[in-house]
C-alpha cells in the first residue's frame, strides 16, 4: 500500500480512492475581510478528484470570500513533499494523511490540535455524529489531530458458486479461524500439482489484513505500549502462537492460497477473486461493484473469530489535518468542517464509506447491500498498529514481511527463531531512529 489503501474503490463503476464524511455545520459563516485562498492536498488523482471538485464548488458558494486550490501530488512523492513543506513553512492549509503516516505528522509538532474545536462544537464539529472507532483513529495521546476523510474495514468475500459446488455451507457470524482454514482446504482444487482453484487468498505480506489481524485475534500485540520496542510484545506467548498459526496455514496446506512470493510476483497485478481463481479473500469493500458487474455470485462474511473469542476487524483510514502555521487557520477550520459535514456526505457517499452516521450510509447500503457487513463491524475495528510508533514503514514493516516470507518459503525454518531475529532487528532499528528511545 502507498498512502491509504491497497486497492481502489468502485461503488459507482469508477475506480477511485476512498473518501469519508462527518458532521453538519451549525455556526453562521462570517465572511473574511479580504479574499482568502486555501490549499488542500491529496494523493488522489484522475476520477478520484471529482468529489473534491464538487465539494470545493459547494464550499465556495457558501463562503464567497474564500477560494480553494486542490493540490494533487503523486502518492510516491506525497509524504516527503508535504513533510518538507511543513518544515519550511509552505505547507497546504489542509492536508490528507494516511493511517500509516499519522505518527510522522503528529511528531512534527506542526498540526493543529482539533480537540478544542470538538469541545466547543466549532463550525458544527461534534464527535457524537461519528462512528466512534473511526473518529478515534485520529486521536493521538488524547488529542484530536484528524477528522476522517475515508475509512473501511476488513471482511471475507466468498464465491457462492464455489461453495455450492463443494457442498460447503456459507460462512456466517461466529465462525472461527479454524473453520476458515477448514473451509478453504475443502474449497481447494489441485490436480497433479497444478492448482485449479485456491480455497482462499491469504493476505501474505499485506500486514494490516493478515498478520496484524491474526495477532489481534490471538490477543497479542506487535509493539509495546510506548511504541519504542517490540520486545515483550512480538515475542510474547500469544503473539508467537499467532505468527506460528499464520505461517502454518501456508505450510500445512501448500495449495490453499498463493504464497506471499507468488502474490508479490506472478499474481501481483491480478485480481484472483475477479478471475474466479479463489473461493475466499480477506479484504475491504473496494471492488465489490466490479465483482457484481462481472456477474460473480458472492457474499460478505465477518472476519472469523480467533482464540480471543470475540469479533474484530482491521480498519483502513485516512484523515484531514490542519497546518497550525497556516496564515488562515480560521478559514482552514471552516473548510475542515465542510469535509466533516452532511453536505460532504451527500457528495461522497457514492465514492466511499462515510465516517458520519446518517443518510449517506443509508443511501450507500440501499445502493449496494454488500456494504452493510462492513458498516456493521465498525464497532469492533482494531486500533491501527502503525499509529503506535514513529517509523513503522521503515523500521518495523519490512522486517515483519521478511519474517513471513522466510517462514513460508523455508518450511524447516524455526518460527520462534525467526521471531527472535525480527525482535532484535526491529528494536535495533527503533533504537537508532526513535528519538524517544
N, C-alpha and C positions, 0 to 999 in steps of 0.2 A: 504494500500500500504506500501511497505517496503521502498526501496530506490528511485525508479523512477516511476514504473508503477504498476497498479493494476493487469494487465494481461500480458501474454506472447504474442508475435507477431508471426504470422505464414504466411509469404509470400511465403515460399518455401516448406511448408508442414512440417517444423521442428520448434517446439516451442522454441523460444529464447527470450532474452530481447533485446529491440530495440537499434539500433545504428544510427549514422548520418554521415555527411560528409561536407567538406567545400571547400578550395581553392587550387590552384596549386602552387607548389614550383618553384621559378624562380631564386633564388640565388645559384650559383655553390657551391657545398659542398667542404669544406676544411677538409681533414682527421685529426683526433686528433693525437697528438704527440705520445700517447700511447693508448693501448686498453682501452676503457671505457665501463662500464656496467651500464645500466639504468634499473630501475624497474618501471613498470606501474601497478597500482592497479585497480581492478574492483570487483564488486559483481556478475558479470556474471559467469556462470558455465556450465559444460557439453557442449552441442552443441552451447551454446551462446559464447564459447571461440573460435570457428572456425574462424570467421572473424578477430579477434585479431591475431591469429596464422598466418594466411595468410598475414596479413599486416606486422607483425614483420619480417617475412621471406623476404618480398619485401624490407622493410626498411633496413634490414641488408645487402642486396645485394648492395643497393645504398650507404650505409655507412659502409664499411668494417672495420672501426676502432671502431664500436660501437656494443655491444651486448645488447639485451633487454630481461629482465626477466619479465614474466607475473605472477602477484600475484593475485590469485583468493581467495577472502575472503567471507565466508558465509554472506548473507545480514544482518542477525540479529546481527552480530558482526562487520560489516564493519565500521560503524560510530565511535563507541568508539575506535576501534583498530587504525584506521588511525589518528584520532584526537590525541590519545595518542602518536603515533609515531611522529607526527608533533611536539608535545610539547617536546619530549625527543631527537629530532634531528635525528631520524632514519626513517623519512617518505619516501614513494616512491617518485621518481623524478616526475612522472606524476600520477595524482590521478583523478579518476572518482568521480564526486559529483552529487548527486540527487537534484532536484529542491527544495525539502523541507528542505534541509540541507545547502543551499548556505550561509545563514547568519552566521551560526556557523563557517564555514570555513573562510569566509572573515573577521569576527571579531577576528579570531585568530591572524591576522596580519602576517601570515606565507605563504601567497600566493603571487606569483609574479604578479605584475601589468603588464598586457599584452598590455596596451594601446600604449606604445612606439613601440612595435613590429608591431602593426597595422598601426601606424602613418608613419613608415618608410618602411612598406611592408617587414619586416624582414622575410626571408625564404619564401616569397610569400604570407604572411598573408595580405589579403585585404578585407575589410568589404563589398565592393560593390558586391562581388560574393555570399553573403549570402542572405537568406530570412531575411530582416531587423528585423522583430519581433522576429525571432528565435535567432539571434545573440544578440539582446538587452537583452534577459533574463540573459546573462552572464555579463552584465554591471551594476555594483553596485555603486551608488553615483558618476557616471561619469567615473568610471574606469572599464576597461575590465579585468575581472579575469578568465573568462572561454571561451572556444570555444565549441560549441555544438557537442556532440558525437551523440546524438539522439534527436528526437523530435516527437511529434504527436499533434493532436488537437482532438476536440470532434465533433461528428455529430450524427445524428439519423439514425440508421439502422432499416429498416422496412420490414416486411414479405409481399411480394406482393400477395401471395396466400390468406392470411388472409384479406387483404384489398379488394381483388376482391370478396371474398365470402360475405363480409359485405357491398359491394357496396359503399365503401368509396374511394374517389379519392386519388391517391398517393400524399404525401406531396411534395411541391416544394418550391423553393426560395421565400422568402417573407411571408411564413406562420408565424403565431403568436403562442405565448404560449397558448392563449385561444383556438386556433384551434387544437393545440397538445392535450390539455386536452379533447376537444370535440371529436376528432377522437379516442383517447384512450378509452373514455367511450363507443363509438359506437362499438368498437372492443372487448369489454369485454364480455365474455360469462360465466354466472353463473346460476346454477340451484339448487334449494333447498339449497342455502347457500354454495354450492360447486363450486369453480371457475374452469372451464374447460379451459378457455383462458383469460389471463390477457391482457388488452389493451396496457399496457406499463410496463416496468421495470424502475421505478423511482430510482435515484441514492441513496436514503436513506441517510446513514451517510457517504457516499463517497463524501466528501465536494467539491473537485475540480470539479467533473462533475455535482453536484447537487446544493447545497446551494450557493457556490461561483458564479456559473453561474447565478442563479436566482437573486442574489443581483446585479450583474453587469447589467443584463437585465432590472432591475428596476432603474438603475442609482445610486445605493447606494454603500457603502463601509463597510467593516468589521473593518478595522484598521484606526486609524488617520494617517495623512501624515508622522509622525515620526515613526510610528510603536510601540509607547510606551504605547498606550491606545486604547480601543475600545469605550470609552465614547464619545458621539457626532457622532459616525460613526455607530456602531452596533444598537444603539437606535435612529438613525435619522429617519425621516418620511419615506424616500424612502426605507431604509433597513428594517424597521419594516413591511412595506407593502409587500416587497419581501418575508420575512420569513413567514408572515401570509399566503401569497399566496401559498408558497411551502407546508406548513403543511396542508392547507385547501384542496389541491388536494387529499391527503390521507383521510381527514375527510369526504369530500363531496362525494367521490367515493371510498368507502372502498374495493371494489373488483377490482378497476382499476389496481392496482400494488401490488405486495407483500409488506408487511410492512417492515420498517427498521429492526425490530426484526427478521422477517422471513428470510430476506436476510443475516443476521448475524448468523443464526442458521440452520433452515430447508433447505434453499437453498444455504448455504454458498459455497458448492463445486459443485454446478450445474450451467451449462450454460443454462439458460432458453430459450435463443434465439435458441441455437443449438437443444434443445429438443422440440422446437416448442410449448412452453408454453406461449410465449409472442409475441405480434404483433410489438412492437417497443422497442428500448433500446437506451439510451443516452450513448455513449461510444466512444472509439477510434478504430483504424483500426486493432487492434491486432489479431483478429480471423477471418478476412474476408475470408482468404483462406480455413480455416476449414469449414466455412459455405458453400462455393462454392463446396468443395469436398463432403459435406454431401447432396448436391442436393437441398439446400434451395434456392428458388427464392426470392431474396431480393434486395432492393435498398438502396442508401445512400442519405439522405437529409441534408441540412444545418441545424444548430440549429435554432429553432423557435425564432422569434423576440419578445422581451418584450416591456414594456411601454416606454423604452428609444428610441425605434423607429429605431434602426439600427442593421445590422447583427453583430454578435460577436460569439466567441467560446472560449473554455478554452484550454490552452496549457499544454502539459506534456513534460518534458525536463530533460536532463542530460548533463553535460559538463565536459571537462578535464581542470584541473588546474595544474600549475607547482609549486612545493615546492620551495620557494625562497631561502632556505638554502641548496639546493641541491649542491653537490660537483661538479656537471657537468651541470650547468644551461644552457650553450650554447647548449650542445648536447640535453638536455631535450627540449629546444625550437625547435630544429630541428625535434625531434620526435613528438612534438605537431603539428608542421606544416605539417608533413606527415598525421596525423589524421585530418588535415584540408585541404586536397588536393583532386584533382580529382582522383589520384591514389587510395586513400582510397575509394572514392565514387564508383569506378568501382568494388571494392571488396564488398562494403557494401550494395549496392542498393537492393540486394536480401533479405536483412535482415531487412532493416529499411528505414524510410523516410529521405532522405538526407537533410541536412540543407543548402547545396550548390546547387544553381540553375544550371541546366545543364543536361548532358547526363544521369546521374544517375536517375534523376527524370523522364526523358522521357522513359527510359528503364522500370522503375517501373510502370509507367502509362500504357505502352504498354502491359506489362506482366499482369497487374491487373487494369483494368479501374476503378474499385470501389475506388481506392485510390485517383483518381483525385479530388473528392469533398473535401478531407482533405487538399490537397495542395492548392486548390482554396481559402480556408479560412485562409491561413497563415497571410494575411494582416489584419485580423480582430480579431486576437487572443488577449485575455485579458492578462495583466500582472499577474504573478503568486502571489497570495496573501501571501503565506509563505515567500516570499522574503522580505516582509515588516517588519518583526520582528525577533528577535533573537531566541525565544523559542516557535515557532508556535506549534510544535508537542507536547510539554509538557504543555504549558500554555493556548493555545487557542483551538486547535483542539478537545481535549476530552470534553471540556465544550460545544462547539457547537454541537457535536454529541449527547451529553446527552440532550441538549435542543430540538433537533429534535425528538429523541426517546420519550421524555416526552410529547411533543406536539401531537405526533401521537397516542401514547398508551393511553393518557388521554384526550379524546375529549372535556371534560368540562374544561380543564385547560386553563387559560387565557394566550394567546400567548405573549401579551405585558409584563405580569408579568414574564413569562419565560425568555424573552429577558432582562428585568431589572436585574433578578437574574444572568444571564450569564454575563452581563456587569460588575456587581460587582465582581463576582468570577474571571473573566479574568483579570480585572485591578488589583486585589489583587495579582494574580499570577505574572503578569508582573512587578509590583512594587517590589516584592521580588526578582525576577530573572534577571531583566533587569538593567545592571549597568549604563545605561544612563538615567534611570528614575529619 
